[in-house]
């Protein structure tokens, strides 16, 4: 059972199938690529053709010559792939795999916010809807947000949306004042400073590493702050042997694969919940991915006028990123 649905019922999955083999077979038959975010469950990461952060996934989506993109992530990520590939089929294993940060920035309210700040250019974090991207001047990811902001003249007023924590971090990094939309990620805002202090006492040699979507009082304890790919690289290359990792716990799978001899400790959330796991990312399962590849649904569609408008700020980000590479 998954989310109350019997995936093995009528028109569902033959329970005798080896899902790993079937996914590989269908992938070849469909000329498909499987893209997965670091926050997906381990089985999905292991069968993906590419596992990465939002910037890496955007690059892969822009460059693929496959006919079908299976996006194991959340809705805004699959939308981004469709914006970049209007003639390809893009499927998301679970259409309800949303994002609290994207949901926190409704397009109508954001348009009113822009209208209230005339003369401002809009830098939007990629964790937003296609409609919000269409209102933006340039898109960024946590990997390149500071560099994107530095593209603008010092006297150009800026709006940064939708993540206030990433925006505040970029302000500190660049010395640039911006008007911040007050959105947050439900995973990155729940880490407990008190429990983190207790962990640091228990593991005095551990390096604290954090994603910039975390709250400022958490980031101040971090030895390294960066995107998921940056955190992964830091664990792999550091001389340290222990790490307290303050981001969604799915990244630990790739970290352990790249640095099997190192000790990884998931950042502690408030309360006793598993709140450091994104419930939206975890809606995707291997079974749903198989069905999406088999049936080519649920397929992502973006209205053409929104897609064309959203493509411009995405293309600006990717062009800037490629020029810097």
Long-range contacts (C-beta under 8 A, 24 or more apart in sequence): 2-285, 2-287, 2-288, 3-94, 3-283, 7-287, 7-288, 7-291, 12-291, 13-287, 13-290, 13-291, 17-290, 19-286, 19-287, 19-290, 20-47, 20-286, 22-290, 22-294, 23-47, 23-286, 23-289, 23-290, 23-293, 26-290, 26-293, 26-294, 27-70, 27-293, 30-67, 30-68, 30-293, 30-296, 31-66, 31-67, 31-68, 32-66, 32-67, 32-68, 32-69, 32-70, 32-293, 33-60, 33-64, 33-66, 33-68, 33-69, 33-70, 34-70, 34-72, 34-289, 34-293, 35-60, 35-61, 35-69, 35-70, 35-71, 35-72, 35-73, 35-81, 36-72, 36-73, 37-72, 37-73, 37-74, 37-77, 37-250, 37-281, 38-228, 38-229, 38-232, 38-248, 38-250, 38-251, 38-253, 38-254, 39-73, 39-228, 39-248, 39-250, 39-251, 39-278, 39-281, 40-72, 40-73, 40-250, 40-281, 40-284, 41-250, 41-282, 41-284, 41-285, 41-286, 42-250, 42-253, 43-286, 44-72, 44-284, 44-285, 44-286, 44-289, 45-250, 45-253, 45-254, 47-286, 47-289, 48-72, 51-254, 52-229, 53-141, 53-142, 53-143, 53-227, 53-228, 53-229, 54-126, 54-127, 54-141, 54-142, 54-143, 54-227, 55-126, 55-141, 55-142, 55-143, 55-144, 55-227, 55-229, 55-321, 56-229, 57-81, 58-84, 58-126, 58-141, 58-314, 58-317, 58-318, 59-318, 59-321, 61-85, 62-318, 64-88, 68-293, 68-296, 70-289, 70-292, 70-293, 71-300, 72-284, 72-289, 73-97, 73-281, 73-284, 74-98, 74-99, 74-102, 74-278, 74-280, 74-281, 75-99, 75-102, 75-300, 76-102, 76-126, 76-127, 76-128, 76-129, 76-130, 78-300, 79-129, 79-130, 79-300, 79-302, 80-126, 80-130, 80-133, 80-314, 81-300, 82-300, 82-301, 82-302, 82-307, 83-130, 83-133, 83-302, 83-307, 83-310, 83-311, 83-314, 84-311, 84-314, 86-302, 86-304, 86-307, 89-296, 89-299, 90-299, 90-300, 91-292, 91-293, 91-296, 91-297, 91-298, 91-299, 91-300, 92-284, 92-292, 92-298, 92-300, 93-283, 93-284, 93-285, 93-288, 93-289, 93-291, 93-292, 94-283, 94-284, 94-285, 94-288, 94-298, 95-298, 96-280, 96-283, 97-280, 97-281, 97-283, 97-284, 98-280, 99-127, 99-185, 99-280, 100-184, 100-185, 100-186, 100-187, 100-280, 101-125, 101-127, 101-128, 101-162, 101-163, 101-183, 101-184, 101-185, 101-186, 101-213, 102-127, 102-128, 102-129, 102-132, 102-162, 104-162, 104-182, 104-183, 104-184, 105-129, 105-132, 105-161, 105-162, 105-181, 105-183, 107-131, 107-132, 107-135, 110-135, 110-161, 110-162, 110-181, 111-135, 113-159, 113-161, 113-181, 114-159, 117-157, 117-159, 117-179, 119-157, 120-157, 120-158, 120-159, 120-179, 121-152, 121-156, 121-157, 121-158, 121-159, 122-158, 122-159, 122-161, 123-148, 123-149, 123-152, 123-158, 123-159, 123-160, 123-161, 123-178, 124-160, 124-161, 124-162, 124-313, 125-160, 125-161, 125-162, 125-163, 125-166, 125-167, 126-317, 127-162, 127-163, 127-185, 128-161, 128-162, 130-302, 130-306, 130-307, 130-310, 131-306, 131-310, 132-161, 132-162, 133-309, 133-310, 133-313, 133-314, 134-306, 134-309, 134-310, 135-309, 136-161, 136-310, 136-313, 137-313, 137-316, 138-313, 138-316, 138-317, 138-320, 139-313, 139-314, 139-316, 139-317, 140-317, 141-227, 141-317, 142-166, 142-211, 142-212, 142-213, 142-226, 142-227, 142-228, 143-226, 143-227, 143-229, 143-230, 144-317, 144-320, 144-321, 144-324, 145-169, 145-170, 145-212, 146-170, 146-173, 146-174, 147-320, 147-324, 148-317, 148-320, 149-174, 149-176, 149-178, 150-174, 150-176, 151-320, 163-213, 165-189, 165-212, 165-213, 165-214, 165-215, 165-216, 165-219, 166-212, 166-213, 168-216, 169-212, 169-216, 169-219, 169-225, 170-212, 184-213, 185-213, 186-275, 186-278, 187-213, 187-247, 187-248, 187-275, 187-276, 187-277, 187-278, 188-213, 188-214, 188-215, 188-246, 188-247, 188-248, 189-213, 189-214, 189-215, 190-269, 190-270, 190-275, 190-276, 191-215, 191-218, 191-246, 191-267, 191-268, 191-269, 191-270, 191-276, 192-268, 192-269, 192-270, 193-217, 193-218, 193-221, 195-268, 195-269, 195-270, 196-221, 196-244, 196-246, 196-267, 196-268, 197-221, 198-268, 199-244, 199-265, 199-268, 200-244, 203-242, 203-244, 203-265, 205-240, 205-241, 205-242, 206-240, 206-242, 206-243, 206-244, 206-263, 206-265, 207-234, 207-238, 207-240, 207-242, 207-243, 207-244, 208-243, 208-244, 208-246, 209-234, 209-235, 209-243, 209-244, 209-245, 209-246, 210-246, 210-247, 210-267, 211-246, 211-247, 211-248, 213-247, 214-246, 214-247, 218-246, 222-246, 231-255, 232-258, 235-259, 235-262, 235-264, 248-276, 248-277, 248-278, 248-281, 249-274, 249-276, 249-277, 250-277, 250-278, 250-281
